[in-house]
Amino acid sequence: MNNVVINNQQISLNIQQQANAIKPVVEAMDSINQGAKETALGISQTRTGTENLKKAAEQLKNIV
């Protein structure tokens, strides 16, 4: 009977340790996801800016 109690306590402790170990991994993954979103937004803004510059260059070319 004591072995069962000790085993259950050990299992509970292991679960708590695993949960604590996983927290930083989840936080790191969230940070990576946020960085990816920001990168995608930056790429989109760069694309829009490039398209606008191309249009402006074409307009200038037509004027000259």
C-alpha positions in Angstrom: 0.0 0.0 0.0 2.8 2.4 0.9 4.4 1.7 -2.5 1.2 2.7 -4.3 1.1 6.0 -2.4 4.8 6.7 -3.0 4.5 5.8 -6.7 1.5 8.1 -7.0 3.4 10.9 -5.4 6.3 10.4 -7.7 4.1 10.4 -10.7 2.5 13.6 -9.5 5.9 15.2 -9.0 7.0 14.1 -12.5 3.9 15.6 -14.0 4.5 18.9 -12.3 8.1 19.0 -13.4 7.1 18.2 -17.0 4.6 21.0 -16.9 7.2 23.4 -15.6 9.7 22.3 -18.3 7.1 22.8 -21.1 6.2 26.4 -20.1 9.4 28.0 -21.5 9.0 25.9 -24.7 5.5 27.2 -25.2 6.6 30.8 -24.5 9.4 30.4 -27.1 7.0 29.0 -29.7 4.7 31.9 -29.1 7.6 34.3 -29.5 8.6 32.7 -32.8 5.0 32.8 -34.0 4.8 36.5 -33.2 8.1 37.1 -35.0 6.8 35.3 -38.0 3.6 37.4 -38.1 5.7 40.6 -37.8 8.0 39.4 -40.6 5.0 38.6 -42.9 3.6 42.0 -42.2 6.9 43.7 -43.0 7.2 41.7 -46.3 3.7 42.8 -47.2 4.5 46.4 -46.5 7.7 46.2 -48.5 5.8 44.7 -51.4 3.2 47.5 -51.3 6.0 50.1 -51.2 7.8 48.5 -54.1 4.6 48.5 -56.2 4.0 52.1 -55.4 7.6 53.0 -56.4 7.2 51.1 -59.6 4.0 53.0 -60.4 5.7 56.3 -59.6 8.7 55.4 -61.8 6.3 54.6 -64.7 4.5 57.9 -64.3 7.8 59.8 -64.3 9.0 57.8 -67.3 5.8 58.8 -69.2 6.2 62.5 -68.2 9.8 62.5 -69.5 
